[in-house]
């Protein structure tokens, strides 16, 4: 027969174990949140800016075995195989000369492994951004590149435009921030369907402003964000494709700080035409 003292010790031990389990779960949740907050929409470039994409990762003190045991299995990959080809390695020293018609809009077709996504870009509101995007698409810069970051907690975006697939790639030049007072950004919300530029602005140092390059993000659900990222277009088709990608979930990558989509999202071909 179990004595009352033994029973009390047993109950205390079980209570302690439950507390440890809750703490471990809370640490895992905080770790994922920190990864998201630190890496979302950050473009790491050479030198010290790389810290923007990696800051906020766990310090390694928590129990790795409990993470592995609790890790959910991945959903089936809803996307097809990428087209044959290799990502671009080309870079340029200067922003391309202005060639877009600022009185026009431009239609973009992103043929991806998960389906076609159509965009409409507004050259009048964001001429430098649209001009750069059209230039890069014309140079096949986006072709065969992975969409390397999916955020599906807190904010809801798919980030693409980096041929290296690491979140550190750039076209070699930067472009100015534009259209940050667009009326569509009401209440600090980037509405579903927004196309915007990523950058490495750290929220305080003005020197990190005007640091956009090639990386852009597609908002598939209303997302509360500070108006620091140039909105330069809207999604006109393929929202179902984005929802399919989002449904497959993401996995944090401690090596890059990205939350990589579980779906194999590759832009096979990006085309831009005046509309």
C-alpha positions as CSV (number, residue, x, y, z in Angstrom):
1,X,0.0,0.0,0.0
2,X,1.3,3.5,-0.9
3,X,1.8,5.7,2.2
4,X,0.4,9.2,2.3
5,X,3.9,10.6,2.1
6,X,4.7,8.5,-0.9
7,X,1.4,9.6,-2.5
8,X,2.2,13.3,-1.8
9,X,5.7,12.9,-3.4
10,X,4.2,11.2,-6.4
11,X,1.6,14.0,-6.9
12,X,4.3,16.6,-6.5
13,X,6.5,14.9,-9.0
14,X,3.7,14.6,-11.5
15,X,2.9,18.3,-11.0
16,X,6.5,19.2,-11.6
17,X,6.6,17.2,-14.8
18,X,3.4,18.9,-16.0
19,X,5.0,22.3,-15.3
20,X,8.1,21.3,-17.2
21,X,6.1,20.2,-20.1
22,X,4.2,23.5,-20.2
23,X,7.4,25.5,-19.9
24,X,9.0,23.5,-22.7
25,X,5.9,24.1,-24.9
26,X,6.0,27.8,-24.1
27,X,9.7,28.0,-25.0
28,X,9.0,26.3,-28.3
29,X,6.2,28.8,-29.0
30,X,8.4,31.8,-28.0
31,X,11.3,30.4,-30.2
32,X,9.0,30.2,-33.2
33,X,7.6,33.7,-32.5
34,X,11.1,35.2,-32.2
35,X,12.2,33.6,-35.4
36,X,9.2,35.1,-37.2
37,X,9.7,38.5,-35.7
38,X,13.4,38.6,-36.4
39,X,13.4,37.3,-39.9
40,X,10.2,38.5,-41.4
41,X,10.7,40.7,-44.4
42,X,14.4,41.2,-43.5
43,X,16.9,41.2,-46.4
44,X,20.3,40.2,-45.0
45,X,23.2,41.6,-47.1
46,X,26.9,41.3,-46.8
47,X,28.5,42.4,-43.5
48,X,26.7,43.3,-40.4
49,X,23.3,43.3,-42.0
50,X,23.3,39.6,-41.8
51,X,22.4,39.9,-38.2
52,X,18.9,41.2,-39.1
53,X,17.9,37.9,-40.4
54,X,19.4,35.7,-37.7
55,X,18.7,37.7,-34.5
56,X,16.2,36.3,-32.1
57,X,17.0,32.6,-32.6
58,X,17.0,30.4,-29.5
59,X,20.3,30.3,-27.6
60,X,20.5,26.5,-27.7
61,X,19.8,26.1,-24.0
62,X,16.5,24.3,-24.4
63,X,16.0,20.6,-24.6
64,X,16.5,19.7,-28.3
65,X,15.1,16.2,-27.8
66,X,11.7,17.6,-26.6
67,X,11.6,19.8,-29.7
68,X,12.2,16.8,-32.0
69,X,9.6,14.7,-30.2
70,X,7.0,17.5,-30.5
71,X,7.8,18.5,-34.1
72,X,4.7,18.0,-36.2
73,X,5.0,15.9,-39.4
74,X,4.9,17.9,-42.6
75,X,1.9,18.0,-44.8
76,X,2.2,16.5,-48.3
77,X,3.9,18.8,-50.7
78,X,1.1,20.3,-52.9
79,X,3.5,21.5,-55.6
80,X,5.1,20.0,-58.7
81,X,8.7,19.7,-59.7
82,X,10.7,22.8,-60.8
83,X,11.4,23.4,-64.5
84,X,14.9,22.6,-65.6
85,X,17.3,25.5,-65.1
86,X,19.5,27.2,-62.5
87,X,18.9,30.4,-60.5
88,X,20.6,33.6,-61.7
89,X,23.9,34.7,-60.3
90,X,24.0,38.0,-62.1
91,X,24.2,41.3,-60.2
92,X,24.5,44.9,-61.2
93,X,26.3,47.8,-59.6
94,X,23.6,50.5,-60.1
95,X,19.8,50.7,-60.1
96,X,18.6,50.4,-63.7
97,X,17.8,53.5,-65.7
98,X,14.1,54.4,-65.6
99,X,12.3,52.8,-68.5
100,X,8.7,52.1,-67.3
101,X,5.7,54.3,-68.3
102,X,4.7,55.9,-65.0
103,X,1.2,56.5,-66.3
104,X,0.6,52.8,-66.9
105,X,0.2,49.7,-64.9
106,X,2.1,46.5,-65.5
107,X,0.9,42.9,-65.4
108,X,3.1,40.2,-64.0
109,X,2.7,36.4,-64.4
110,X,4.6,34.2,-61.9
111,X,4.5,30.7,-63.3
112,X,5.4,28.7,-60.2
113,X,5.6,25.0,-59.3
114,X,2.4,25.5,-57.3
115,X,0.4,27.3,-59.9
116,X,0.2,30.7,-61.6
117,X,0.1,33.9,-59.6
118,X,-0.9,37.1,-61.4
119,X,0.0,40.6,-60.2
120,X,-0.7,44.2,-61.2
121,X,2.0,46.7,-60.5
122,X,1.4,50.4,-60.2
123,X,4.3,52.3,-61.8
124,X,2.8,55.7,-60.9
125,X,2.9,55.1,-57.1
126,X,6.2,53.2,-57.0
127,X,8.1,54.0,-60.2
128,X,11.6,52.9,-58.9
129,X,10.2,49.6,-57.5
130,X,8.2,48.7,-60.6
131,X,11.0,49.7,-62.9
132,X,13.5,47.5,-61.0
133,X,11.1,44.6,-60.9
134,X,10.5,44.8,-64.6
135,X,14.2,45.1,-65.3
136,X,15.0,42.0,-63.2
137,X,12.2,39.9,-64.7
138,X,13.5,40.9,-68.2
139,X,16.9,39.6,-67.2
140,X,15.4,36.3,-66.0
141,X,16.6,37.1,-62.5
142,X,13.6,35.6,-60.8
143,X,13.5,32.4,-62.9
144,X,14.2,29.2,-61.1
145,X,14.4,30.9,-57.7
146,X,12.7,29.6,-54.6
147,X,10.2,31.5,-52.5
148,X,12.3,31.1,-49.4
149,X,10.1,32.4,-46.5
150,X,6.5,31.7,-45.5
151,X,5.0,33.4,-42.4
152,X,1.8,31.8,-41.2
153,X,1.5,33.2,-37.7
154,X,0.9,36.8,-36.7
155,X,1.3,38.0,-40.3
156,X,0.7,36.1,-43.5
157,X,3.1,36.5,-46.3
158,X,5.1,34.5,-48.8
159,X,8.5,36.0,-49.6
160,X,10.3,35.5,-52.9
161,X,12.8,37.1,-55.2
162,X,16.1,35.8,-53.9
163,X,17.9,33.5,-56.3
164,X,20.2,32.2,-53.5
165,X,17.1,31.0,-51.6
166,X,18.7,32.1,-48.3
167,X,17.1,35.5,-47.7
168,X,20.5,37.2,-48.2
169,X,20.5,37.6,-51.9
170,X,20.3,41.0,-53.7
171,X,20.6,42.2,-57.2
172,X,23.7,44.2,-56.2
173,X,21.9,47.5,-55.9
174,X,19.2,49.0,-53.7
175,X,16.1,51.1,-54.5
176,X,14.4,53.8,-52.5
177,X,11.3,53.2,-50.3
178,X,8.2,54.5,-52.0
179,X,4.4,54.8,-51.5
180,X,4.6,54.3,-47.7
181,X,1.6,56.5,-47.2
182,X,-0.6,54.6,-49.5
183,X,-4.2,54.9,-48.3
184,X,-4.6,51.1,-48.6
185,X,-2.3,50.7,-45.5
186,X,-5.0,51.6,-43.1
187,X,-4.5,51.0,-39.4
188,X,-1.0,49.6,-39.9
189,X,-2.4,46.7,-41.9
190,X,-1.2,45.4,-45.3
191,X,-4.4,44.0,-46.7
192,X,-4.7,40.6,-48.3
193,X,-3.6,40.9,-51.9
194,X,-0.9,43.4,-51.4
195,X,2.5,43.0,-53.2
196,X,5.3,44.8,-51.3
197,X,9.1,45.0,-51.1
198,X,11.1,43.5,-48.4
199,X,14.1,45.5,-47.0
200,X,16.6,45.5,-44.2
201,X,15.2,48.5,-42.3
202,X,15.8,47.8,-38.6
203,X,13.1,50.1,-37.3
204,X,15.5,52.7,-35.8
205,X,18.6,53.5,-37.9
206,X,17.7,55.8,-40.8
207,X,20.8,54.4,-42.6
208,X,19.0,51.1,-43.2
209,X,16.2,52.9,-45.0
210,X,15.9,52.7,-48.8
211,X,17.4,49.2,-48.8
212,X,15.0,47.2,-51.0
213,X,16.4,45.1,-53.8
214,X,14.8,42.1,-55.4
215,X,13.0,40.4,-52.6
216,X,9.2,41.0,-52.4
217,X,6.4,39.5,-50.5
218,X,2.8,38.5,-51.3
219,X,0.2,39.1,-48.5
220,X,-2.4,36.3,-48.5
221,X,-4.3,37.4,-45.4
222,X,-4.6,40.8,-43.7
223,X,-1.3,41.4,-41.9
224,X,-0.5,44.0,-39.2
225,X,2.8,45.6,-40.1
226,X,4.4,49.0,-39.8
227,X,4.3,51.0,-43.0
228,X,8.0,50.4,-43.8
229,X,7.7,48.2,-46.9
230,X,6.9,49.7,-50.3
231,X,3.5,48.5,-51.6
232,X,3.8,48.4,-55.3
233,X,1.0,46.2,-56.6
234,X,-1.8,43.8,-56.0
235,X,-2.5,40.1,-56.5
236,X,-5.1,39.7,-59.3
237,X,-5.0,36.0,-59.6
238,X,-3.7,32.9,-57.8
239,X,-4.8,33.6,-54.2
240,X,-5.9,30.0,-54.1
241,X,-2.3,29.0,-54.9
242,X,-1.0,31.1,-52.0
243,X,-3.6,29.5,-49.7
244,X,-2.5,26.1,-50.8
245,X,1.1,27.0,-50.0
246,X,0.1,28.4,-46.7
247,X,-1.9,25.3,-45.8
248,X,1.2,23.1,-46.2
249,X,2.9,25.2,-43.4
250,X,6.5,26.1,-42.8
251,X,9.5,24.9,-40.9
252,X,12.0,27.2,-39.1
253,X,15.6,26.9,-40.5
254,X,18.1,27.7,-37.7
255,X,20.9,28.1,-40.3
256,X,19.2,31.0,-42.1
257,X,16.6,32.3,-39.7
258,X,13.9,31.7,-42.4
259,X,10.6,30.0,-41.9
260,X,10.8,28.0,-45.1
261,X,7.6,26.8,-46.8
262,X,7.1,23.1,-46.6
263,X,5.8,23.4,-50.2
264,X,8.4,23.4,-52.9
265,X,7.6,26.9,-54.2
266,X,9.8,27.8,-57.2
267,X,9.2,30.6,-59.7
268,X,9.8,28.8,-63.0
269,X,9.3,32.0,-65.0
270,X,8.4,35.6,-64.3
271,X,7.1,37.8,-67.0
272,X,6.1,41.5,-67.0
273,X,4.1,43.3,-69.7
274,X,2.6,46.7,-69.9
275,X,-1.2,46.5,-69.5
